[in-house]
Each structure stands twice: as structure tokens, then as C-alpha cells.
Amino acid sequence: MLKRFKQDPSPEQAVGELIFAASIWGFGFVCTRWALDFAGTLWMNAIRFYLAFLFAIPVILSVPQLKKHFNGRQFWLAAWPGLFLSGTLVFQTAGLAYTTVTKSGFITVLYIVFVPFLELLLIKTPIKRAHFIYVLIALIGAALICDFRGESLNFGDLLTLICALMAASQIVFLEKQSPKISSAFVFNVFQTFWAGVIPLALAIPFEKMPKFPLSAKALLSMLILSFASTLLAFLIQVRTQKVLKSSAVSMLFLLESPFAAFFAYLFLGERLSLSHWFGAALILLSALLSSFQLRGRKQKKY
């Protein structure tokens, strides 16, 4: 595995890896719902990140090709992406306590709306006029899937919208840092450390301790969230953003929403109403239309 991830992927390989990562995150929504029976939002995320971090450190220190990148520069470089990643998953997890896995999956992908604006602000990438139309379509879709009628707005849906903004920030900040990343694996481990700082600091004074012993389902969920969703899937994101722009990456991540809906149907028996599906279709339509803009944009190669 380390040999395969040593070199930057080709753009074609990056696309395949991102689809695989999206499927992992799609199932991660189900695992998060199961894990909430074991611990609260803060403790669950703190354990998730630091379990992955503590496992990865001996790996890095025992592999000379990785150890040489284990330094303060890479540690501090991962701070902003890690903190935004923390916000993404804390708000997403908190939202899942109040909304369904399927709705959370589709609302989360609204980060595609925010990414181009943040690119303009931080990387000076211009926004095409057509994108504003796609934003409108996506927002209408979000209104439908959230049953937006003022007083009926689900609190969990609102938390998930904040999660989407955090996710967009993490994607764009990661692209901003990509030219300076010397090892995707080491950077992701440092990002994992930073992602656990806020939930751990808040969990100790404000949240009840996790419930022990763990059920088999909770244990399996935490292992999948720590090693598949955190170490593997975010490693894929870090390395693919060295060859693809954040706009392209965020488009492919949209696949996590249909994966989440599929796994929620399979394992949790969740269903959506006709208006919910129409709203979800509008969100994906806006993403599909936006993707056509990427054809004329040069891919970055670092």
C-alpha cells in the first residue's frame, strides 16, 4: 500500500480513487449513526481521530521514507485543513442526531456551492457566471430536502449546512497547501491530529464519557471511521488534490450522497418522500452542470 501511494496519481487514477473514497464516506454516515449509541458527538470524533493518529505514528517512525517528512513544517501546514475537518465532522455528527442519514448525505454535498467562492477568495480563481444559476438550483434542492417552511426546518439540517461550509473550507485550504506537502500520508496524519483537538478539548468538560463496554456494532463502526474513513479516505483526498483542482475534487465527492442514501436504505431502512428525492435530484443536477465548467480548466500538477 505504501509503495502504491508513494507517487502522485495520474488524473485518471485520481478520479477512480476519489470515487472509492466517496463510497467509504457514504458508508461512514451509517457508521456514525451506529457510533452515536456508544459516545456523544465530541467524544466520538475525538476517539475517531486520535485512534487513527496513535496507530499511524509508529508506522511513520518505522518507515524511513515517511520518517524524513515527520517534521514541524508539515505539522503546522496541516493545522488549518485539520481544524476545518474537525468542524466538518463535529457539525455533521451533531446533525445526524436530529436528521436522517440520507438527508445528511445530500445536504453535506452543498459544499460544492461554497467551494468556488472560497477559491475566488483564497486562490483567486474566477467564478463563471453560470455558477450562480447552479447555486440557485442547489439551494432550491436543499430547501426541498430540508422541508424548508420556516418553523419546520430541522435543527439537524441546519447543523449539516454548517458542516457543508466547513467541508468546502477544508477542501480549498488543502488545495492552497498542496504544493508544500512532501508526503500525503504524513500530512494526513498531522491533519488527523489537528482534527481531534477541538472535539477533545470540548468533550472533557461538556460531554458524558463514552459507554463501555462497546457493542460489536459500535466497535466495528469506530474501527471503520478511524481507519477507513479517516486514514485511508482522507489520505486519498490529500494525494489526489496534488493533481486535481479543488473544484474537480468536490464534484467527485458528490457521489458520497447517493452512496449514503444507498447504505442508509440497505442498513437503516430509510426512505425519502417524492419531494425529498426531487430536492436531492436538483442538488446533483447543479453539481453535474457545474462539472462541465471543469472541462476547460487546466488541472494542476505539482
C-alpha positions as CSV (number, residue, x, y, z in Angstrom):
1,M,0.0,0.0,0.0
2,L,2.8,2.4,0.9
3,K,4.5,1.6,-2.4
4,R,1.4,2.4,-4.3
5,F,0.8,5.7,-2.6
6,K,4.5,6.8,-2.9
7,Q,4.0,8.5,-6.3
8,D,1.4,11.1,-7.2
9,P,-1.5,9.5,-9.1
10,S,-2.4,10.3,-12.7
11,P,-5.6,12.4,-13.1
12,E,-7.4,9.3,-14.3
13,Q,-6.2,7.2,-11.3
14,A,-7.1,10.1,-9.0
15,V,-10.7,10.1,-10.3
16,G,-11.0,6.3,-9.5
17,E,-9.5,6.8,-6.1
18,L,-11.9,9.6,-5.2
19,I,-14.9,7.5,-6.2
20,F,-13.7,4.8,-3.9
21,A,-13.2,7.4,-1.1
22,A,-16.7,8.7,-1.7
23,S,-18.1,5.2,-1.2
24,I,-16.2,4.9,2.1
25,W,-17.6,8.2,3.3
26,G,-21.1,7.2,2.2
27,F,-20.9,4.2,4.4
28,G,-19.4,6.4,7.1
29,F,-22.7,8.1,7.6
30,V,-24.2,4.8,8.6
31,C,-21.3,4.1,10.9
32,T,-21.6,7.5,12.5
33,R,-25.2,6.8,13.3
34,W,-24.3,3.5,14.9
35,A,-21.4,5.0,16.8
36,L,-23.7,7.6,18.4
37,D,-25.0,4.8,20.6
38,F,-21.5,4.5,22.1
39,A,-20.5,8.1,22.6
40,G,-21.6,11.7,22.1
41,T,-20.7,13.9,19.1
42,L,-17.5,15.3,20.7
43,W,-16.1,12.1,22.3
44,M,-16.9,10.0,19.2
45,N,-14.9,12.4,16.9
46,A,-12.0,12.8,19.4
47,I,-11.7,9.0,19.7
48,R,-12.0,8.5,15.9
49,F,-9.2,10.9,15.1
50,Y,-6.8,10.0,17.9
51,L,-7.2,6.3,17.4
52,A,-6.1,6.8,13.8
53,F,-3.3,9.2,14.8
54,L,-1.9,6.9,17.5
55,F,-2.0,3.9,15.1
56,A,-0.2,5.8,12.3
57,I,2.7,7.3,14.4
58,P,4.6,4.0,14.9
59,V,4.1,3.3,11.2
60,I,5.7,6.6,10.2
61,L,8.6,6.3,12.7
62,S,9.4,2.7,11.4
63,V,9.4,3.6,7.7
64,P,12.5,5.8,6.8
65,Q,10.7,7.1,3.6
66,L,7.9,8.5,5.8
67,K,10.0,9.5,8.9
68,K,12.0,12.1,6.9
69,H,8.8,14.0,6.3
70,F,7.8,13.9,10.0
71,N,8.7,17.5,10.9
72,G,7.4,20.7,12.3
73,R,6.8,22.3,8.9
74,Q,4.4,19.6,7.8
75,F,2.8,19.6,11.3
76,W,1.9,23.3,11.1
77,L,1.0,23.1,7.4
78,A,-1.8,20.7,8.3
79,A,-3.3,22.9,11.0
80,W,-6.0,24.8,9.0
81,P,-7.2,21.8,6.9
82,G,-7.3,19.8,10.1
83,L,-9.3,22.3,12.1
84,F,-11.8,22.7,9.3
85,L,-12.0,18.9,9.0
86,S,-12.8,18.9,12.7
87,G,-15.6,21.4,12.2
88,T,-17.0,19.4,9.3
89,L,-17.3,16.2,11.2
90,V,-18.4,17.7,14.5
91,F,-21.3,19.6,12.9
92,Q,-22.1,16.6,10.7
93,T,-22.2,14.2,13.6
94,A,-24.3,16.6,15.7
95,G,-26.7,17.0,12.8
96,L,-27.1,13.2,12.5
97,A,-28.6,13.1,16.0
98,Y,-31.6,15.1,14.6
99,T,-31.9,14.3,10.9
100,T,-31.7,11.2,8.7
101,V,-28.5,9.7,7.2
102,T,-30.0,10.1,3.7
103,K,-30.8,13.8,4.2
104,S,-27.5,14.5,5.9
105,G,-25.7,12.9,2.9
106,F,-27.4,15.2,0.4
107,I,-27.2,18.3,2.4
108,T,-23.5,17.8,3.1
109,V,-22.7,17.9,-0.6
110,L,-23.8,21.5,-0.8
111,Y,-20.2,22.3,-0.1
112,I,-20.0,22.3,-3.9
113,V,-21.8,25.6,-3.7
114,F,-19.3,27.2,-1.4
115,V,-16.0,25.9,-3.0
116,P,-15.8,28.3,-6.0
117,F,-16.5,31.3,-3.8
118,L,-13.7,30.3,-1.4
119,E,-11.4,29.6,-4.3
120,L,-12.0,33.1,-5.5
121,L,-11.3,34.5,-2.1
122,L,-8.2,32.4,-1.2
123,I,-6.7,31.2,-4.5
124,K,-8.0,34.0,-6.8
125,T,-9.8,31.5,-9.2
126,P,-12.5,33.4,-11.1
127,I,-16.2,32.3,-10.9
128,K,-18.1,31.8,-14.1
129,R,-21.5,33.5,-14.3
130,A,-23.3,30.2,-14.9
131,H,-22.2,29.0,-11.4
132,F,-24.7,31.4,-9.8
133,I,-27.5,29.6,-11.6
134,Y,-26.2,26.3,-10.3
135,V,-26.1,27.7,-6.8
136,L,-29.7,28.7,-7.1
137,I,-30.7,25.2,-8.3
138,A,-28.8,23.6,-5.4
139,L,-30.4,25.9,-2.8
140,I,-33.9,25.1,-4.1
141,G,-33.0,21.4,-3.8
142,A,-31.7,21.9,-0.3
143,A,-34.9,23.7,0.6
144,L,-37.0,20.8,-0.6
145,I,-34.9,18.1,1.0
146,C,-35.0,20.0,4.3
147,D,-38.8,20.6,4.2
148,F,-38.0,24.3,4.4
149,R,-41.1,26.0,5.6
150,G,-39.8,28.3,8.3
151,E,-40.8,26.7,11.5
152,S,-40.4,23.2,10.2
153,L,-36.7,23.5,9.4
154,N,-34.9,20.6,11.2
155,F,-32.2,21.7,13.5
156,G,-30.1,18.8,12.3
157,D,-30.4,20.1,8.7
158,L,-29.1,23.5,9.8
159,L,-26.1,21.9,11.5
160,T,-25.4,19.9,8.4
161,L,-25.5,23.1,6.3
162,I,-22.7,24.5,8.6
163,C,-20.9,21.2,8.1
164,A,-21.0,21.8,4.3
165,L,-19.4,25.2,4.7
166,M,-16.7,23.7,6.9
167,A,-16.1,20.9,4.3
168,A,-15.7,23.5,1.5
169,S,-13.1,25.4,3.6
170,Q,-11.2,22.2,4.3
171,I,-11.1,21.3,0.5
172,V,-9.9,24.8,-0.5
173,F,-7.3,25.2,2.3
174,L,-6.0,21.8,1.3
175,E,-5.5,22.9,-2.3
176,K,-3.8,26.0,-1.0
177,Q,-1.3,23.9,1.0
178,S,-0.9,21.1,-1.6
179,P,2.3,22.5,-3.3
180,K,4.1,22.4,0.1
181,I,3.0,18.8,1.1
182,S,6.0,16.5,1.0
183,S,4.2,13.3,2.0
184,A,0.4,12.8,1.7
185,F,0.5,10.1,4.4
186,V,2.4,12.1,6.9
187,F,0.4,15.3,6.2
188,N,-2.9,13.4,6.6
189,V,-1.7,12.0,10.0
190,F,-0.9,15.5,11.2
191,Q,-4.3,16.7,9.8
192,T,-5.9,13.9,11.9
193,F,-4.1,15.2,15.0
194,W,-5.5,18.8,14.4
195,A,-8.9,17.5,13.7
196,G,-9.1,15.9,17.1
197,V,-8.0,18.9,19.1
198,I,-11.3,20.8,19.3
199,P,-13.6,17.8,20.0
200,L,-11.3,16.5,22.7
201,A,-11.0,19.9,24.4
202,L,-14.7,20.4,24.4
203,A,-15.7,16.8,25.3
204,I,-13.7,16.7,28.6
205,P,-15.7,19.5,30.3
206,F,-19.0,19.3,28.4
207,E,-19.9,15.8,27.4
208,K,-20.5,12.5,29.2
209,M,-17.9,9.8,29.0
210,P,-18.5,7.1,26.3
211,K,-20.4,4.0,27.3
212,F,-18.3,0.9,27.9
213,P,-18.2,-1.9,27.1
214,L,-18.7,-1.3,23.4
215,S,-21.2,-3.3,21.4
216,A,-20.0,-5.2,18.4
217,K,-21.7,-2.7,16.1
218,A,-20.2,0.3,17.9
219,L,-16.7,-1.2,17.8
220,L,-17.0,-2.0,14.1
221,S,-18.2,1.5,13.4
222,M,-15.4,3.2,15.3
223,L,-12.8,1.0,13.5
224,I,-14.2,1.8,10.1
225,L,-14.5,5.5,10.9
226,S,-10.9,5.6,12.2
227,F,-9.0,3.5,9.7
228,A,-11.2,3.6,6.5
229,S,-12.9,7.0,6.7
230,T,-10.1,8.9,8.4
231,L,-6.7,7.3,7.5
232,L,-7.5,5.9,4.1
233,A,-10.1,8.1,2.6
234,F,-8.6,11.4,3.7
235,L,-5.2,10.1,2.5
236,I,-6.8,9.7,-0.9
237,Q,-8.1,13.2,-0.8
238,V,-4.7,14.7,0.2
239,R,-2.8,12.9,-2.6
240,T,-5.4,13.5,-5.3
241,Q,-5.6,17.2,-4.6
242,K,-2.0,17.4,-5.7
243,V,-3.1,16.6,-9.3
244,L,-6.7,17.9,-9.4
245,K,-8.2,21.3,-8.6
246,S,-10.4,21.5,-5.5
247,S,-13.4,22.2,-7.8
248,A,-12.9,18.8,-9.5
249,V,-12.4,17.0,-6.2
250,S,-15.5,18.5,-4.7
251,M,-17.5,17.4,-7.8
252,L,-16.5,13.8,-7.4
253,F,-17.2,13.9,-3.6
254,L,-20.8,14.5,-4.5
255,L,-21.1,10.8,-5.1
256,E,-20.9,10.3,-1.3
257,S,-24.6,11.4,-1.1
258,P,-26.1,8.6,-3.3
259,F,-23.7,6.2,-1.6
260,A,-25.0,7.4,1.8
261,A,-28.7,7.1,0.6
262,F,-28.0,3.5,-0.7
263,F,-26.3,2.3,2.5
264,A,-29.0,4.0,4.7
265,Y,-31.7,2.2,2.7
266,L,-29.7,-1.1,3.0
267,F,-28.8,-1.0,6.7
268,L,-31.2,1.5,8.3
269,G,-34.3,1.1,6.2
270,E,-34.5,4.9,5.5
271,R,-36.9,6.2,2.8
272,L,-37.3,9.7,1.2
273,S,-40.6,11.2,0.0
274,L,-41.1,12.3,-3.6
275,S,-40.3,15.9,-2.8
276,H,-37.2,14.9,-0.9
277,W,-36.0,12.9,-3.9
278,F,-36.8,15.8,-6.2
279,G,-34.7,18.1,-4.0
280,A,-31.8,15.6,-4.0
281,A,-32.0,15.4,-7.8
282,L,-31.8,19.2,-8.0
283,I,-28.6,19.2,-5.9
284,L,-27.0,16.5,-8.0
285,L,-28.2,18.3,-11.2
286,S,-26.5,21.5,-10.1
287,A,-23.3,19.6,-9.4
288,L,-23.5,17.9,-12.8
289,L,-23.9,21.2,-14.6
290,S,-21.1,22.7,-12.6
291,S,-18.8,19.8,-13.7
292,F,-19.0,20.9,-17.3
293,Q,-17.1,24.0,-16.4
294,L,-14.1,21.9,-15.3
295,R,-13.5,20.7,-18.9
296,G,-12.0,24.0,-19.9
297,R,-9.9,24.4,-16.7
298,K,-6.3,23.3,-16.6
299,Q,-5.6,20.6,-14.0
300,K,-2.9,21.5,-11.5
301,K,0.2,19.3,-11.4
302,Y,2.6,19.9,-8.6
